């Protein structure tokens, strides 16, 4: 196994156990995921050529960017925070009113279910009572007419 000194790279270990290379590679990887290294290299080269050829213009643009970037960054952060706060407040507002509506819905559902059960029980009892009355009436008619004909019962009633 070749040591790190033999391979040409020397990593100095800090007191916290991390290597300097690890500290540099993480931001580098994040930057590479946002902007391709070739695009960054072209931008660096262009900025370097403008700084060499037009130093006064470059210093003006750099100064403007340096002093304009913090307020723009603060505005973007404020906008994002305000939007997040507004969305959070909207979600909490909606959840509050949904909970309030649920507090009204549950008793209404209990009353509606009780009424539905009461109507169902009344209809069931009415059905059984009507069936009993119907069967009792048929039994009385059958007892008066042993042959089961109703026409004879009407004729006998007329005579």
ZAROVEX-441120 format. One line per 10 residues: number of its first residue (from 1); their letters; for each residue y, z, x of N, C-alpha, C. Coordinates in pm, whole numbers. Layout:
BEGIN
NUM) a) Y:Z:X:Y:Z:X:Y:Z:X  ...
***
This chain:
BEGIN
1) xxxxxxxxxx) -117:0:84:0:0:0:123:0:88  214:-85:53:336:-95:131:436:6:77  507:71:166:608:166:123:734:91:81  826:163:18:948:98:-28:1033:52:89  1021:117:205:1098:74:321:1040:-55:378  910:-73:369:847:-193:421:877:-313:332  892:-293:202:917:-406:113:1062:-450:115  1148:-378:183:1287:-420:196:1381:-352:99  1331:-269:9:1419:-197:-83:1403:-49:-60  1513:18:-53:1511:162:-33:1575:226:-155
11) xxxxxxxxxx) 1500:314:-219:1551:385:-336:1576:529:-296  1700:573:-313:1733:713:-286:1717:791:-415  1639:896:-407:1613:976:-526:1722:1081:-540  1777:1093:-662:1877:1194:-688:1808:1327:-717  1890:1430:-733:1834:1562:-758:1770:1572:-897  1810:1487:-992:1751:1494:-1125:1622:1414:-1135  1580:1346:-1029:1454:1275:-1030:1465:1128:-1061  1580:1079:-1102:1596:937:-1131:1635:861:-1005  1600:737:-1003:1639:651:-893:1770:582:-928  1849:550:-826:1974:477:-849:1946:342:-913
21) xxxxxxxxxx) 1837:279:-875:1804:147:-928:1780:154:-1079  1718:263:-1125:1694:277:-1268:1825:295:-1344  1921:365:-1283:2049:386:-1348:2126:256:-1361  2112:169:-1267:2186:43:-1270:2114:-59:-1358  1984:-58:-1360:1913:-162:-1433:1923:-146:-1584  1935:-26:-1635:1946:-8:-1780:2073:-72:-1835  2191:-40:-1781:2310:-110:-1831:2304:-260:-1805  2244:-297:-1693:2232:-440:-1661:2144:-510:-1764  2034:-447:-1803:1947:-507:-1905:2018:-516:-2040  2094:-411:-2075:2169:-416:-2200:2274:-527:-2198
31) xxxxxxxxxx) 2343:-541:-2086:2443:-647:-2073:2376:-784:-2076  2260:-796:-2012:2187:-923:-2013:2141:-960:-2154  2109:-859:-2235:2066:-890:-2372:2184:-935:-2458  2305:-891:-2425:2423:-932:-2500:2478:-1066:-2453  2492:-1081:-2320:2549:-1204:-2263:2454:-1251:-2154  2419:-1377:-2160:2326:-1432:-2061:2389:-1424:-1922  2309:-1395:-1820:2364:-1386:-1684:2433:-1514:-1638  2382:-1630:-1678:2447:-1755:-1637:2585:-1768:-1701  2599:-1728:-1825:2730:-1731:-1892:2825:-1632:-1827  2774:-1515:-1793:2858:-1416:-1724:2903:-1468:-1589
41) xxxxxxxxxx) 2814:-1531:-1517:2847:-1585:-1384:2956:-1691:-1397  2945:-1780:-1498:3049:-1882:-1518:3183:-1817:-1550  3182:-1712:-1635:3307:-1644:-1669:3368:-1577:-1546  3284:-1512:-1464:3334:-1449:-1341:3392:-1553:-1247  3323:-1665:-1233:3372:-1771:-1144:3503:-1827:-1194  3514:-1850:-1325:3638:-1904:-1381:3752:-1805:-1363  3727:-1675:-1391:3831:-1574:-1373:3873:-1565:-1228  3778:-1575:-1137:3810:-1570:-994:3893:-1690:-953  3860:-1808:-1005:3937:-1928:-968:4078:-1922:-1027  4094:-1871:-1149:4228:-1857:-1207:4307:-1752:-1131
51) xxxxxxxxxx) 4243:-1643:-1092:4312:-1539:-1016:4358:-1591:-880  4281:-1680:-820:4319:-1736:-690:4428:-1841:-705  4416:-1926:-808:4512:-2036:-820:4642:-1995:-889  4638:-1905:-984:4758:-1861:-1057:4759:-1709:-1068  4793:-1641:-964:4786:-1494:-964:4884:-1428:-1061  5002:-1488:-1082:5100:-1427:-1172:5050:-1437:-1317  5003:-1555:-1357:4948:-1572:-1492:4827:-1483:-1513  4741:-1476:-1413:4621:-1393:-1424:4659:-1246:-1438  4758:-1200:-1361:4799:-1059:-1370:4862:-1030:-1506  4936:-1127:-1564:4992:-1108:-1698:4881:-1095:-1802
61) xxxxxxxxxx) 4786:-1187:-1797:4675:-1182:-1893:4592:-1055:-1875  4565:-1018:-1750:4487:-897:-1724:4562:-773:-1773  4693:-769:-1751:4773:-655:-1798:4773:-648:-1950  4789:-763:-2016:4787:-767:-2163:4652:-720:-2216  4546:-770:-2157:4412:-728:-2201:4389:-579:-2177  4433:-531:-2062:4413:-391:-2027:4485:-298:-2125  4607:-334:-2163:4683:-246:-2251:4659:-275:-2400  4608:-391:-2434:4582:-424:-2574:4442:-385:-2618  4350:-376:-2523:4211:-347:-2559:4192:-208:-2620  4251:-101:-2565:4229:33:-2626:4276:42:-2772
71) xxxxxxxxxx) 4397:-6:-2808:4433:2:-2951:4341:-82:-3040  4302:-199:-2991:4210:-282:-3071:4076:-212:-3086  4027:-152:-2979:3901:-78:-2985:3912:40:-3081  4024:114:-3074:4044:226:-3165:4051:178:-3310  4116:65:-3334:4124:11:-3469:3985:-27:-3520  3905:-90:-3436:3770:-129:-3477:3686:-5:-3506  3697:97:-3421:3622:221:-3444:3670:289:-3573  3802:292:-3594:3857:350:-3717:3807:275:-3840  3808:142:-3832:3762:61:-3945:3615:88:-3974  3535:92:-3869:3391:118:-3888:3369:259:-3945
81) xxxxxxxxxx) 3442:357:-3893:3426:494:-3942:3472:507:-4087  3584:441:-4120:3634:446:-4258:3536:379:-4353  3483:266:-4311:3385:196:-4394:3260:282:-4413  3212:342:-4305:3093:428:-4315:3121:548:-4405  3240:607:-4390:3276:721:-4475:3284:679:-4621  3346:563:-4647:3359:515:-4785:3222:486:-4845  3135:423:-4768:3000:395:-4818:2924:524:-4843  2937:620:-4751:2872:749:-4771:2925:821:-4893  3057:818:-4911:3117:881:-5029:3073:810:-5156  3064:678:-5150:3020:602:-5269:2876:637:-5304
91) xxxxxxxxxx) 2792:647:-5203:2651:682:-5228:2642:823:-5288  2718:917:-5231:2716:1053:-5285:2772:1058:-5427  2877:980:-5454:2935:973:-5588:2832:921:-5688  2764:814:-5651:2662:756:-5739:2547:854:-5760  2502:919:-5652:2393:1016:-5665:2432:1133:-5755  2557:1179:-5743:2603:1288:-5828:2595:1250:-5975  2648:1133:-6010:2650:1092:-6150:2511:1057:-6200  2424:1008:-6112:2285:986:-6154:2217:1118:-6185  2241:1219:-6103:2182:1351:-6129:2238:1410:-6259  2367:1393:-6281:2428:1442:-6405:2368:1371:-6527
101) xxxxxxxxxx) 2354:1239:-6517:2294:1163:-6627:2149:1204:-6649  2079:1235:-6541:1940:1280:-6553:1934:1415:-6625  2032:1501:-6599:2037:1629:-6669:2060:1610:-6819  2127:1504:-6857:2143:1474:-7000:2022:1401:-7056  1960:1318:-6973:1847:1238:-7020:1724:1324:-7048  1696:1421:-6964:1574:1501:-6981:1571:1575:-7115  1675:1647:-7156:1669:1710:-7289:1660:1607:-7402  1729:1493:-7386:1720:1389:-7489:1578:1336:-7500  1511:1318:-7387:1372:1272:-7390:1279:1377:-7451  1305:1503:-7424:1223:1609:-7483:1240:1610:-7635
111) xxxxxxxxxx) 1364:1598:-7683:1388:1594:-7827:1324:1470:-7888  1342:1354:-7823:1285:1229:-7876:1132:1236:-7878  1072:1291:-7775:926:1304:-7772:877:1400:-7879  950:1508:-7900:911:1604:-8004:920:1540:-8142  1029:1466:-8166:1042:1397:-8295:933:1292:-8313  903:1218:-8207:797:1117:-8216:663:1182:-8246  634:1295:-8183:510:1366:-8209:506:1419:-8352  620:1469:-8400:627:1520:-8537:605:1407:-8638  669:1293:-8618:651:1179:-8709:507:1129:-8705  449:1124:-8585:309:1080:-8572:216:1176:-8646
121) xxxxxxxxxx) 236:1306:-8629:152:1404:-8697:170:1394:-8849  294:1373:-8895:319:1356:-9038:248:1232:-9090  256:1120:-9015:190:996:-9058:39:1014:-9060  -17:1083:-8962:-161:1105:-8957:-206:1193:-9074  -132:1300:-9099:-167:1387:-9212:-152:1312:-9345  -49:1230:-9356:-30:1150:-9478:-145:1053:-9496  -190:991:-9387:-303:898:-9395:-429:970:-9444  -460:1085:-9383:-580:1159:-9424:-567:1208:-9569  -449:1251:-9609:-429:1297:-9747:-445:1180:-9844  -386:1064:-9811:-399:947:-9899:-543:901:-9906
131) xxxxxxxxxx) -614:903:-9795:-755:863:-9796:-838:960:-9880  -808:1089:-9871:-882:1188:-9950:-852:1169:-10100  -724:1147:-10132:-686:1124:-10273:-753:997:-10324  -753:891:-10243:-814:764:-10284:-964:781:-10307  -1030:849:-10213:-1175:867:-10230:-1204:959:-10349  -1120:1059:-10373:-1138:1147:-10490:-1117:1070:-10619  -1017:984:-10623:-991:904:-10743:-1106:809:-10769  -1160:747:-10665:-1275:658:-10681:-1397:735:-10730  -1412:858:-10685:-1525:940:-10729:-1512:974:-10877  -1390:1001:-10923:-1369:1032:-11065:-1398:910:-11151
141) xxxxxxxxxx) -1349:794:-11107:-1374:670:-11183:-1522:638:-11183  -1589:655:-11073:-1733:628:-11065:-1811:725:-11153  -1764:847:-11169:-1833:944:-11254:-1819:906:-11401  -1710:847:-11442:-1691:807:-11581:-1770:681:-11612  -1785:591:-11519:-1859:465:-11538:-1979:464:-11444  -2094:495:-11496:-2210:499:-11408:-2246:362:-11352  -2218:254:-11425:-2252:122:-11371:-2149:75:-11270  -2032:142:-11259:-1932:111:-11158:-1835:4:-11198  -1842:-46:-11324:-1750:-153:-11363:-1624:-91:-11422  -1511:-141:-11381:-1384:-89:-11430:-1348:-155:-11564
151) xxxxxxxxx) -1396:-277:-11584:-1363:-348:-11708:-1418:-272:-11828  -1540:-218:-11816:-1598:-141:-11925:-1515:-16:-11952  -1459:40:-11849:-1377:160:-11867:-1252:125:-11945  -1193:7:-11919:-1073:-36:-11991:-1109:-68:-12137  -1221:-135:-12156:-1263:-170:-12293:-1295:-44:-12372  -1356:52:-12309:-1388:177:-12377:-1261:253:-12410  -1163:243:-12325:-1036:312:-12349:-961:247:-12464  -974:115:-12480:-904:44:-12588:-974:74:-12721  -1107:82:-12723:-1183:104:-12847:-1170:245:-12886
***
